[in-house]
């Protein structure tokens, strides 16, 4: 690239820009005043909860945890000793706060295990999925019966939501792995109850250096975007002039391509209808044989050897193992959440599985 900015070649300009940003980062980082080497532990108990600093002899007893009093106590402690300011927060819970279940599921659900467990949360626990955080761990795989045993651990959101709010208000990141302590045996387990928790300790640029960094970055970004856009515009105009000279040839080629595509679609459709009609009947016969009487299929789609069925059943979760047991089908899985009709009591489902060999495009509705 021959372009230049302020007398420098483009690569030299960007190298200078990055070096300037790198030189400013240490000052920006030190402005926060918080140590990246220490964290805060919130120890939850039935009666009294506590703020603990992991490498200092400091403890604040909170009583029943509430975000506002906790934030006030934290700020008061930091005001007395600046070394207590931290960037991260972890949660420690007693074992009796955790609800545990062992559940058995078809092996085919492992690919989408978290969603399957979430949809059926009210069947495995007394709570709905909106009321809890949960963690799942596969304990055993039975390849002969094609089943998996899953350890489900659940904690009510109301127990930890105040802690999450406290961490957000204090500008801390919250560690997604919770430590659970067995008071009798003294063992500690870790559970990832919160998935993809956003970090909350992003420092707000308030110093002069940070503001200058933001302004400089915006100016340089505008310059960096403007140069290639101007060059691309000039190149595009040149191509546009050349293409206008060849427009008639281009239009002729497009017409031929459209005709060829239409003919090919007709031929493919005829070939598919004549070569796979028997396989479609075999599919319908097999499904009629294995599907329980309490299950109603509202729609069936067969496309390139992949079958998708939709309908209602008294127990949709059993369909996976029933269909998977057939020698004609494989890779059986739910592709949409299982929902329950409050009036009929039946569950609506969408299941997808694969046939052996090639398939065709067929849609059958009842």
N, C-alpha and C positions, 0 to 999 in steps of 0.2 A: 504494500500500500504506500503510495507516494504522498498521501495527505500529510499535512503538518499542522500543529497547534502552537501558536506563540513561538514560532521559529524552531520547534522540536518536531521530530518525526512522531507519528502516532504512538508507536511502541514505547519510545522514550518518554512521551507525555504520560502514558498510563503507568509506567514504572515509577515516574516521579510522584504521581498521584497516590499510588499504593504506599510508597515510602512515607509520604506525609501522613497518611491515615495511620500507619503502623506506629509512627512516632508519637501520635496523639493518644493512642489507646491506653497506655499505662496511666496517664494522668486521669483519663475518664474512669478507669477502673478503681483507682485509689480514692476517687471522690465519694464513692458510696459509703466508705467508713465501716464496712462489714467484713468480717473475716470469712474467707472461703474454706478455712480449715476446720471450723467448728460448726456444729449443728445444735438445734434445740430439740429436746425430746419431750413430748406431751404424754404423760403417763396417766391413763384413764383407769379409774377404779369405781366401785359401786358408790362409795361415800365421798371420798376426796380424790380430786385429780391434781396433778402437779406439773409445773414447768421445770424441766431439768436441763442444765447445760452439761454436755457430755464430757468436757475436760476441765471443769472448774467445780469447786465446792460451793455450788449455788443451787438453791431450790426455792420455788415459790408455790405454796399450797393454794389451790384455787377454790377448793370446795366443789360444789356442783359446777361443771364447766359451762361458761358462757363466753361468747367471743369478745364482747365489749369489756367486761372486767378483766379477762385474760390479757387483752391488748394493753389495758391500762397498767396492769402489773408488770408486763414485759417492758413497756416504755419507761416505767419508773425504775426498774432494775438497770436498764441500759443507761439511763440518765446518771445513775450513781456510779456505774462502772462501764465505760465505753467498750471495754474488751468483751462484754457479754453480747454485743451486737453480732448477729449471725445471719447467714443467707438461706439456710435450709431448715426444715422441720420434719421430724419423723414421729410416728404415732406408735405407742406401746399399749396393748390391750390385754386384759385378763382372758384366760381361756373360756370362762363361763359366759362371755359376751358373744361367742361364736356358735352358730348353729351348723352342725355337720350332718351330712347325709351321704350314703353310698348308693349310687344308682347304676343300673345296667341298661345299656343302649346298644343298638345294632352297630357293628363296626363301620358301616357306611356313613354314620353320622359324624365320624371323627373329623372329616374335612370341614364341617360347619358346626362343630361341637358347641361353641360358645353361644351361637344364635339358637340352637336347638334347646339348650338348657334354659336360656333366657325366656323363650316362648312358653316353656312348660314350668316356670318357676312356681306358680301357684299350685301345681300338682305335687311338687317335691317338698315344698315348705308351706307354712301358714301365711306367707307373704306374697305380694305381687312383685313383679320385676322392678316396678317404679319405686318400691319402698326399701330396696336393699342394694348393697354392693356385694359381689360374689367372686369367688375364685374357684377354678376347676383344675383338677390334676388327674390324669389317667393312672389308675392303680394297677390295672391288669388288662391284657388282651388275650381273648380266647379265640384262636384262629379256627379251631374246629367248629365251634358254634357261631363264629363270626359275630362276637359280642365284645364289648369293652366295659370295664368297671371304672366308674368315675367318682372321685371324692369331691363332693360339693361342699364348700364352706361359705357361709352367709353371715353378713353383719348388717343390722338395720342402719339406714342412712342417718336417722335421727341421732345416733350415737356419735357420729364423726362429722356431721355437716357443720356444726359450730366450730370444730377444729379447723376445717378447711377454710371457713370464712376468716377465722383468726389469722391463718397463714397468709391468705390473700391480702388482708388489711395491713399486715405487718411487712408486706413486700418480700415474702419468703417463698421458695419453692417447696413443695410438699413431696416427700418420698412416697412413691406409689406402693412400696413393699411395707406392709404393716408387720410389726413384731408382736406375736401372740405368746404370752407367758403362761405356762402351766404352773399354778401356785403350789400344787402338791408335789410335783416331780421336779420343778425348777427348769424344765425344758423350754426352749424358745423355738417357735416356728415362724416362718415368714410367708405372708400371703399377699398376692398382688390384687387387692380388692379394687383399686382404681385403675382403669385402663386409659392410656393416652392422656393422663392428667397434664394440663397445660402448666408450664412453669410460671410462677407468679412473682418471681424476684427480679424481673427486668427493671433495671435502674432507669429512672426518668432523667433525661439529660437536662440538668438545671444549671450547671456551671457554665461559665463563659466559653471554656474550651469545648464543651459538648455542643453548645449552640453553634459555635464556629464550625465544628466538624459537620454538623447537619447541613449548614448553609453551603459549605464548600462541596460536600457530597452532591447536593442538589444541582449546583452550578456545573460541576464536572459531568454529572449524569446527563444534563441537558446538552452540553457540548458534545459528549460522546455519542448521543443519539442523533444529533443534528447532522453531523458529518456523514455517516453512512446513509442517512435518509436522502440527503442532497445528491450524493453520488448515485444511489440506486434510482433516484428520479431521472437523472440524466441518462443512465443506461436504459431505463424503461422506455424513455422517449425514443431512443435510437431503435430499440427492438420493435416498438410500435410502428415506426415508419417502415421498417423492413417487412413486418407482418402484413401491413396494408397492401403491399405489392403482391403478396402471395395469398390473399384472401379467397380468391376464386378456387384455387387448388385446395385450400384447407376446407372449404365448404363441400367440395366434391368428395373428399376423403371422409368427412363426417357423415355424409349421406350413405356412402357405401358401408361404413361401420355400423350405422343404425340398421340398414337392411340385413347385414350379416348377423347382427345380434338377434333380430326378430326371428330370422330363419332358424338359428341355432336353438333358441328357446322352444320353438315349435317342435323341432326334432327331438330335443332332450325330453320334452313332455311326453311325446308319443312313445319313445323308448322306455321311459319310466313306467307309463301306464301298462305297457304290454309285458314287461319283464318282471314286475314286482307285484302284480295284483294278487297272486297266490300267497305271497308273504304277508300281505296286509290281512287277508282272511285268517291266516294262521295266528297272527297277532291277536285279532279279535277273539278267536276261539280260545286261545290260551288265557287271556284276561278273563273271559267269561267263566272259565273253569276254576281259576284260583281266587278271584275277588270274592270276599264274603257277601252274603245276602244282605247285610245291613249297610252295604256300601253302594252309593249311586255315582256313576260317572257322568258328568255333564259335558265333558269335552275331551277329545283325544287327538293329539297331533303327532304324526310320524314324519320326521325330516332327516334325511341322510343317515338313517339307522338309529336315530335318537328319538325316543318316545316320551311325550309329556302328557300326563293325564291330570284332570282336574275334576273334583267332585266333593261329595259329602260322605262322612262315615261316622259310625258310633265310636270308633277308636282308630283314628288316623295313624297314630304312632305304630300300630301293628302292621300297617301295609308295607313298610320298608322290608321287614323280615319275610313277609309272605311273598312279595314279588321277587326278592333277592334269592329265595329258595328255588325259583324256577330255573331250569337249565337253559332256557332261551333268553334270559335277561341278565344284565350285569350293570355294575356301577349305579345302584339305586340310591337316590337321595332326594330330600326335600329341597325345592328351589324357591319356596316362599313360606312365610310364616303360617303355622296352623292356627286357625281362628275357630271359635265356637259360636254357633248360632244360639242366642239366648232363648229363642222361641222353641226350636225343635230339639235343642240339646246336642245336635250333631256338630262334628268338626269339619270345617272346610280345609281342603288340602290341595297342594300342587306337587306332584312327584315326577321326577325325570329319571329314565334309565336307558340303557343302550342295548340294541339288538346285535346279533352276530351278522356280519356281511354288510352289504350296501343297503340303503333305504331309499325311500321316495318321499315326496311331499304330499301328504294326505291329511285332511282334517275331517273328523267325524264328530257330529254333535247329536245329542239326544234331546 
